[in-house]
Amino acid sequence: MPKKPFTTEEINAQRERIMDSAAQVMAEVGFHHLSMRKLATQLGMTASNIYNYFPDKETLFLHSRRRGFELAFAALSRQQMADSARHALCASAGQLIAFAQRWPGYYQLMLQPPLLSLQEADQASQEIRLQVGRLAEEWQRHWLALLQDAVPAMQQQPEPQRMQLALFFITSLHGLIDAYRYQSLPLLLDGVELIPDALVQNHLDWMLGALAQQAEVAA
């Protein structure tokens, strides 16, 4: 009796399962050390079965990075309304930290993607690449808008200065997340739980104060 074909839902679920595992492996050992054979073994599949869903590692990476942004935006959409712009920014930062802890592989692919040469990728992969680019730009503009609302003085600055201040905020927050994830500063982190709320709030208060000061000085 012929095997019953998978439904669309089953195919999508399998693709997501592959991406979830691949994102974690890529974040831990790097894209270039990802072995489709080892990934298949980890998933209890054959490598040829994975290729039925993703024709190569580059395509798997592109789809995984897109899924990361989609998951991050979905988490932000579930965020409750805040009573002030500052609270909205702090809540979003907390949501990002929670996302990084729940989906560390996707978070790393979003913020630290491997350098790839995809000029010769097929048309389908190029379209996914464009989608990922749009999502990455939308994600950055989302944070820029949050910051401009929370720090009104930023709105008086030319766009290059606003971009620099937003970059300062995002990279500082990213550095905090990475320091805890990789325990890269063991002396400074000794006896401290993973990103406690009080430390996050102090970090955000410090950054917002610095942003406001820089924006006012440049005015």
Order of alpha helices (4+ residues) and beta strands (2+ residues): alpha-alpha-alpha-alpha-alpha-alpha-alpha-alpha-alpha-alpha
